[in-house]
Amino acid sequence: MASLSSIKNNSSIQRTIFVVVPLMHLAGIVGLQLSLSESLFKALVPFHLLSSLVLLLIFHENWNRSAVIFCVFTYLVGFSVEALGVHTGVIFGHYHYGETLGTKLIDIPLTIGINWLALIYSTGIVMEKIKGNSFFKLIIAAAAIVGIDVLIEPVAIRLDFWSWENGWIPLQNYLAWYIVAFGLLAFFHFSNFIKQNRLAPLFLLCQVAFFLAHNLLFLLK
C-alpha cells in the first residue's frame, strides 16, 4: 500500500484528487436536488463527509504529535459542544438532529465532529495566509466560519441534517459558532505543526459553493 507521502507527492494521483473533490461536491448538488436521487444521496452524506476529510488530511504536510492532538481534540470538542447544545439548549439554542448525518451516539451524529474538524482545519490553513497579527487573523477566520454556517443552516434544515424548535434559527446559534470557532482556530494557530495543505483552499471553496448552490436552487424552487 502506498504511503500517504507517496500519494500526495504523486502528481497523477494529486491531479485526480483535485478533480475528484469538486466532482464529489457537484454530484452532491445535483443528486440532492433531484427527487429521484435525493434519498440515495442523503444516505451518502456521511460517506461524503468522511471521505472528504480523509482526502483533505492526506495533503497535510509533516504530521507530528501536535497535529494529531489538534485533530483529535477538535473532533471531540465539536462533538461535545453539539451534545451539550442538543441536550441543554444552552449553547446554540433548541434543536435536534435528523437522520441524514448518519449513525448517532447520545442522539448526536458521529459525523458532526468530522464536519467541525474539516471546517476548522481548512479555514485555519487559509487563515495562515492572511497578513496581520494573530488576533486579526482569528477574528476574520471565525467570522468566515460563521458565514459558512449561515449558508449551511437553510440547507441542513431542508435535507434533515437538523431542525430548530419553532422553525427559526436563533442569533445565539451564530454567536456560539463564532466563539467555538475562534477558540478552535486559536488552538490550531498556536499548535506546533506546519500549517500547509495544498487541498485545503479548494476544499473550502467547494464547501462554500456546495451550500451556496443549494440555497439558490431551493430559492428557485
Secondary structure by P-SEA (a helix, b strand, c coil): cccaaaaaacaaaaaaaaaaaaaaaaaaaaaaaccccaaaaaaaaaaaaaaaaaaaaaacccccaaaaaaaaaaaaaaaaaaaaaaacccccccccccccccccccccccaaaaaaaaaaaaaaaaaaaccccaaaaaaaaaaaaaaaaaaaaaaaaaacccccccccccaaaaaaaaaaaaaaaaaaaaccccccccaaaaaaaaaaaaaaaaaaaaaac
